[in-house]
Amino acid sequence: MDAMEIQQNKDGEKLTVALSGRLDTATAPQLEDSLNQALEGVRELVFDFNGLQYISSAGLRLMLASQKKMSAAGGSMKLVGVNDVVREVFEVTGFTKILSIE
């Protein structure tokens, strides 16, 4: 079974979510649940992908949904520590134009 670890660090209105492992169909609901609980009052959402090895379409959908939620709330979202494999997925799907990736 694929596993993903989620570490959240909330600092005032900033939430940093560090992911490691695989963000796919099996693990996306887990991340979605934890985000739904944590996004209250958040204006700045940072995904730390340093430990993330893989992202699937389910993960991409979740990134898009998170981006929309943050925009609707007048907040911002960015991805940091994106490795080449994951970055390539973002590039192929055109997500580099939608998401802020550092």
Backbone as a printed PyTorch tensor [residue, N CA C, xyz], in Angstrom:
tensor([[[  0.8270,  -1.1940,   0.0000],
         [  0.0000,   0.0000,   0.0000],
         [  0.8690,   1.2560,   0.0000]],

        [[  0.4700,   2.2230,  -0.7820],
         [  1.2170,   3.4740,  -0.8310],
         [  0.9060,   4.2910,   0.4100]],

        [[  1.9240,   4.9540,   0.9060],
         [  1.7250,   5.7670,   2.0900],
         [  2.1940,   7.1940,   1.8280]],

        [[  1.5830,   8.0950,   2.5390],
         [  1.9980,   9.4790,   2.4750],
         [  1.9640,  10.0190,   3.8870]],

        [[  2.9750,  10.8060,   4.2220],
         [  2.9860,  11.4590,   5.5230],
         [  2.6310,  12.9160,   5.3290]],

        [[  1.8120,  13.4290,   6.2190],
         [  1.4100,  14.8290,   6.1830],
         [  1.8420,  15.4770,   7.4880]],

        [[  2.6100,  16.5410,   7.3750],
         [  2.9750,  17.3040,   8.5690],
         [  2.4770,  18.7320,   8.3690]],

        [[  1.6920,  19.2090,   9.3210],
         [  1.1570,  20.5630,   9.2110],
         [  1.7450,  21.4470,  10.2860]],

        [[  2.0710,  22.6660,   9.8810],
         [  2.5810,  23.6370,  10.8250],
         [  1.8410,  24.9480,  10.6020]],

        [[  1.0300,  25.3260,  11.5750],
         [  0.2380,  26.5460,  11.4390],
         [  0.8860,  27.6500,  12.2630]],

        [[  1.1050,  28.7700,  11.5970],
         [  1.7290,  29.9090,  12.2530],
         [  0.8830,  31.1370,  11.9310]],

        [[ -0.0350,  31.4650,  12.8210],
         [ -0.9600,  32.5650,  12.5560],
         [ -1.8360,  32.2270,  11.3600]],

        [[ -1.7560,  33.0520,  10.3120],
         [ -2.5790,  32.8310,   9.1240],
         [ -1.8540,  32.0220,   8.0620]],

        [[ -0.6610,  31.5290,   8.3870],
         [  0.1250,  30.7450,   7.4320],
         [  0.0920,  29.2650,   7.8200]],

        [[ -0.2250,  28.4350,   6.8320],
         [ -0.2180,  26.9910,   7.0570],
         [  0.7720,  26.3590,   6.0910]],

        [[  1.7390,  25.6400,   6.6530],
         [  2.6860,  24.8930,   5.8300],
         [  2.3490,  23.4190,   5.9490]],

        [[  2.1790,  22.7800,   4.7920],
         [  1.8490,  21.3590,   4.7550],
         [  2.9830,  20.6270,   4.0570]],

        [[  3.7460,  19.8580,   4.8220],
         [  4.8620,  19.0930,   4.2610],
         [  4.3810,  17.6890,   3.9350]],

        [[  4.5800,  17.2920,   2.6890],
         [  4.1510,  15.9660,   2.2460],
         [  5.3620,  15.1150,   1.9220]],

        [[  5.2840,  13.8440,   2.2750],
         [  6.3150,  12.9130,   1.8390],
         [  5.6470,  11.6140,   1.4040]],

        [[  6.2540,  10.9820,   0.4170],
         [  5.6850,   9.7560,  -0.1340],
         [  4.9890,  10.0240,  -1.4480]],

        [[  3.7900,   9.4570,  -1.5880],
         [  3.0500,   9.5540,  -2.8460],
         [  1.6910,  10.2030,  -2.6370]],

        [[  1.3860,  11.1910,  -3.4560],
         [  0.0690,  11.8170,  -3.4280],
         [ -0.7000,  11.2710,  -4.6220]],

        [[ -1.5950,  10.3060,  -4.3460],
         [ -2.3180,   9.6300,  -5.4250],
         [ -3.7520,   9.3420,  -4.9920]],

        [[ -4.4340,   8.5390,  -5.7530],
         [ -5.8400,   8.2440,  -5.4890],
         [ -6.0550,   7.7020,  -4.0780]],

        [[ -5.0970,   6.9280,  -3.5970],
         [ -5.2290,   6.3100,  -2.2760],
         [ -5.0190,   7.3250,  -1.1470]],

        [[ -4.1380,   8.3040,  -1.3520],
         [ -3.7650,   9.2070,  -0.2610],
         [ -4.3940,  10.6010,  -0.3570]],

        [[ -4.9260,  10.9640,  -1.5320],
         [ -5.5110,  12.3040,  -1.6960],
         [ -6.6610,  12.5790,  -0.7210]],

        [[ -7.5820,  11.6080,  -0.4840],
         [ -8.6770,  11.8760,   0.4650],
         [ -8.1760,  12.2100,   1.8700]],

        [[ -7.0900,  11.5610,   2.2720],
         [ -6.4870,  11.8020,   3.5840],
         [ -6.0060,  13.2580,   3.6680]],

        [[ -5.3380,  13.7230,   2.6110],
         [ -4.8560,  15.0990,   2.5920],
         [ -6.0270,  16.0770,   2.5470]],

        [[ -7.0320,  15.7440,   1.7580],
         [ -8.1990,  16.6120,   1.6290],
         [ -8.8910,  16.8000,   2.9830]],

        [[ -9.0580,  15.7030,   3.7080],
         [ -9.6760,  15.7670,   5.0360],
         [ -8.8730,  16.6530,   5.9720]],

        [[ -7.5600,  16.4660,   5.9680],
         [ -6.7400,  17.2170,   6.9050],
         [ -6.6980,  18.6960,   6.5150]],

        [[ -6.7620,  18.9900,   5.2160],
         [ -6.8030,  20.3890,   4.7700],
         [ -8.1180,  21.0460,   5.1600]],

        [[ -9.2220,  20.3380,   4.9640],
         [-10.5380,  20.8850,   5.2850],
         [-10.6130,  21.3170,   6.7510]],

        [[ -9.9380,  20.5700,   7.6030],
         [ -9.9510,  20.8910,   9.0300],
         [ -9.0010,  22.0420,   9.3580]],

        [[ -7.9400,  22.1840,   8.5640],
         [ -6.8760,  23.1240,   8.9270],
         [ -6.9730,  24.4930,   8.2420]],

        [[ -7.7500,  24.5940,   7.1760],
         [ -7.7440,  25.8330,   6.3840],
         [ -8.5240,  27.0010,   6.9860]],

        [[ -9.2370,  26.7580,   8.0510],
         [-10.0050,  27.8270,   8.6960],
         [ -9.0790,  28.9750,   9.1070]],

        [[ -9.3450,  30.1740,   8.5830],
         [ -8.5540,  31.3480,   8.9670],
         [ -7.1920,  31.4520,   8.2940]],

        [[ -6.8810,  30.5290,   7.4030],
         [ -5.5760,  30.5430,   6.7390],
         [ -5.6120,  31.4790,   5.5260]],

        [[ -4.5950,  32.3360,   5.4170],
         [ -4.4960,  33.2630,   4.2840],
         [ -3.3280,  32.8920,   3.3690]],

        [[ -2.3920,  32.1220,   3.9160],
         [ -1.2210,  31.7190,   3.1270],
         [ -1.0070,  30.2200,   3.3050]],

        [[ -1.1140,  29.4980,   2.1910],
         [ -0.9570,  28.0480,   2.2250],
         [  0.3010,  27.6740,   1.4610]],

        [[  1.1930,  26.9560,   2.1270],
         [  2.4470,  26.5260,   1.5000],
         [  2.5080,  25.0030,   1.5400]],

        [[  2.6520,  24.4020,   0.3620],
         [  2.8830,  22.9610,   0.2970],
         [  4.3740,  22.7300,   0.1400]],

        [[  4.9620,  21.9810,   1.0660],
         [  6.3770,  21.6290,   1.0010],
         [  6.4720,  20.2220,   0.4070]],

        [[  6.9620,  20.1710,  -0.8370],
         [  7.0320,  18.8990,  -1.5730],
         [  8.4100,  18.2430,  -1.5040]],

        [[  9.2700,  18.6920,  -0.5820],
         [ 10.6230,  18.1370,  -0.5190],
         [ 10.6500,  16.6170,  -0.4030]],

        [[  9.6710,  16.0560,   0.3200],
         [  9.6420,  14.6080,   0.5090],
         [  8.7070,  13.8780,  -0.4300]],

        [[  8.0690,  14.6300,  -1.3400],
         [  7.0680,  14.0070,  -2.2160],
         [  7.7360,  13.3930,  -3.4390]],

        [[  7.4850,  12.1050,  -3.6600],
         [  8.1180,  11.4100,  -4.7780],
         [  7.2350,  11.3450,  -6.0160]],

        [[  5.9170,  11.4470,  -5.8120],
         [  5.0010,  11.1870,  -6.9240],
         [  3.6880,  11.9180,  -6.6930]],

        [[  3.1010,  12.4210,  -7.7720],
         [  1.7670,  13.0100,  -7.6940],
         [  0.9380,  12.4980,  -8.8620]],

        [[ -0.3100,  12.1040,  -8.5910],
         [ -1.1910,  11.5900,  -9.6460],
         [ -2.2340,  12.6470,  -9.9820]],

        [[ -3.1360,  12.3190, -10.8970],
         [ -4.1970,  13.2540, -11.2760],
         [ -5.0730,  13.6010, -10.0720]],

        [[ -5.2390,  12.6560,  -9.1600],
         [ -6.0190,  12.9370,  -7.9490],
         [ -5.3310,  14.0140,  -7.1150]],

        [[ -4.0240,  13.9410,  -7.0560],
         [ -3.2430,  14.9520,  -6.3380],
         [ -3.3170,  16.2980,  -7.0310]],

        [[ -3.2800,  16.2730,  -8.3700],
         [ -3.3790,  17.5140,  -9.1450],
         [ -4.7310,  18.1880,  -8.9040]],

        [[ -5.7830,  17.3780,  -8.9160],
         [ -7.1260,  17.9190,  -8.6600],
         [ -7.1960,  18.5900,  -7.2940]],

        [[ -6.5570,  17.9580,  -6.3210],
         [ -6.5640,  18.5010,  -4.9620],
         [ -5.7830,  19.8160,  -4.8940]],

        [[ -4.6740,  19.9040,  -5.6250],
         [ -3.9000,  21.1470,  -5.6800],
         [ -4.7560,  22.2670,  -6.2880]],

        [[ -5.4750,  21.9190,  -7.3480],
         [ -6.3330,  22.8870,  -8.0290],
         [ -7.4640,  23.3510,  -7.1070]],

        [[ -8.0870,  22.4050,  -6.4220],
         [ -9.1720,  22.7160,  -5.4960],
         [ -8.6620,  23.6060,  -4.3560]],

        [[ -7.4640,  23.3090,  -3.8580],
         [ -6.8690,  24.0960,  -2.7730],
         [ -6.5860,  25.5130,  -3.2490]],

        [[ -6.0640,  25.6230,  -4.4700],
         [ -5.7760,  26.9250,  -5.0660],
         [ -7.0700,  27.7550,  -5.1720]],

        [[ -8.1410,  27.1040,  -5.6230],
         [ -9.4240,  27.7960,  -5.7660],
         [ -9.9530,  28.2570,  -4.4150]],

        [[ -9.8190,  27.3900,  -3.4010],
         [-10.2760,  27.7520,  -2.0540],
         [ -9.5070,  28.9590,  -1.5270]],

        [[ -8.1890,  28.9460,  -1.7250],
         [ -7.3660,  30.0380,  -1.2230],
         [ -7.6810,  31.3370,  -1.9630]],

        [[ -7.8750,  31.2490,  -3.2720],
         [ -8.2250,  32.4350,  -4.0630],
         [ -9.5650,  33.0070,  -3.6100]],

        [[-10.5380,  32.1140,  -3.3970],
         [-11.8680,  32.5430,  -2.9660],
         [-11.8100,  33.2320,  -1.6040]],

        [[-10.8610,  32.8080,  -0.7780],
         [-10.7330,  33.3770,   0.5700],
         [ -9.8040,  34.5980,   0.5670]],

        [[ -9.3300,  34.9850,  -0.6290],
         [ -8.4270,  36.1260,  -0.7290],
         [ -7.0280,  35.8150,  -0.2520]],

        [[ -6.6940,  34.5310,  -0.2620],
         [ -5.3810,  34.1100,   0.2120],
         [ -4.4690,  33.6940,  -0.9310]],

        [[ -3.3270,  33.1220,  -0.5620],
         [ -2.3690,  32.6830,  -1.5740],
         [ -1.9270,  31.2590,  -1.2780]],

        [[ -1.4170,  30.6130,  -2.3060],
         [ -0.9210,  29.2480,  -2.1680],
         [  0.3150,  29.0970,  -3.0130]],

        [[  1.3150,  28.4020,  -2.4890],
         [  2.4960,  28.1180,  -3.2940],
         [  3.0540,  26.7510,  -2.9470]],

        [[  3.8250,  26.2050,  -3.8920],
         [  4.4760,  24.9120,  -3.7040],
         [  5.9740,  25.1430,  -3.6650]],

        [[  6.6380,  24.5430,  -2.7070],
         [  8.0920,  24.6480,  -2.6120],
         [  8.7040,  23.2570,  -2.5670]],

        [[  9.9800,  23.1640,  -2.9180],
         [ 10.6970,  21.8900,  -2.8330],
         [ 10.2170,  20.8420,  -3.8100]],

        [[  9.7310,  21.2880,  -4.9840],
         [  9.1960,  20.3470,  -5.9740],
         [ 10.3510,  19.6800,  -6.7210]],

        [[ 10.4010,  18.3520,  -6.7040],
         [ 11.4770,  17.6480,  -7.4030],
         [ 11.1970,  17.5670,  -8.9080]],

        [[ 12.1670,  17.0840,  -9.6600],
         [ 12.0640,  17.0600, -11.1270],
         [ 10.9010,  16.2080, -11.6230]],

        [[ 10.6940,  15.0590, -10.9760],
         [  9.6280,  14.1500, -11.4010],
         [  8.2660,  14.8160, -11.2490]],

        [[  8.0400,  15.4010, -10.0900],
         [  6.7680,  16.0570,  -9.8160],
         [  6.6190,  17.3150, -10.6780]],

        [[  7.7230,  18.0650, -10.8410],
         [  7.6850,  19.2800, -11.6510],
         [  7.3010,  18.9510, -13.0980]],

        [[  7.8120,  17.8300, -13.5920],
         [  7.5000,  17.4130, -14.9560],
         [  6.0020,  17.1540, -15.1200]],

        [[  5.3880,  16.5430, -14.1090],
         [  3.9420,  16.3070, -14.1420],
         [  3.2060,  17.6440, -14.2240]],

        [[  3.6480,  18.6090, -13.4180],
         [  3.0230,  19.9380, -13.4430],
         [  3.1930,  20.6030, -14.8090]],

        [[  4.3800,  20.4310, -15.4060],
         [  4.6390,  21.0580, -16.6990],
         [  3.8040,  20.4300, -17.8050]],

        [[  3.7600,  19.0890, -17.8410],
         [  3.0170,  18.3620, -18.8700],
         [  1.5250,  18.6950, -18.8160]],

        [[  1.0200,  18.8800, -17.5950],
         [ -0.4180,  19.1400, -17.4300],
         [ -0.7630,  20.6220, -17.5190]],

        [[  0.2560,  21.4710, -17.6260],
         [  0.0110,  22.9120, -17.7080],
         [ -0.2330,  23.5590, -16.3610]],

        [[ -0.0160,  22.8070, -15.2790],
         [ -0.2660,  23.3340, -13.9410],
         [  0.7610,  24.3890, -13.5300]],

        [[  1.9140,  24.4170, -14.2050],
         [  2.9150,  25.4350, -13.8610],
         [  2.3800,  26.8280, -14.1570]],

        [[  1.3940,  26.9220, -15.0630],
         [  0.7920,  28.2130, -15.3940],
         [ -0.2810,  28.5970, -14.3760]],

        [[ -0.8210,  27.6100, -13.6690],
         [ -1.9230,  27.8400, -12.7350],
         [ -1.4100,  28.0160, -11.3120]],

        [[ -0.4300,  27.1940, -10.9280],
         [  0.0410,  27.1750,  -9.5590],
         [  1.3400,  27.9600,  -9.4160]],

        [[  1.5640,  28.4790,  -8.2380],
         [  2.8130,  29.1690,  -7.9340],
         [  3.8080,  28.1350,  -7.3940]],

        [[  4.8400,  27.8500,  -8.1970],
         [  5.8250,  26.8290,  -7.8230],
         [  7.1900,  27.4760,  -7.6990]],

        [[  7.8040,  27.3160,  -6.5530],
         [  9.1200,  27.9420,  -6.3240],
         [ 10.2150,  26.8980,  -6.3020]]])
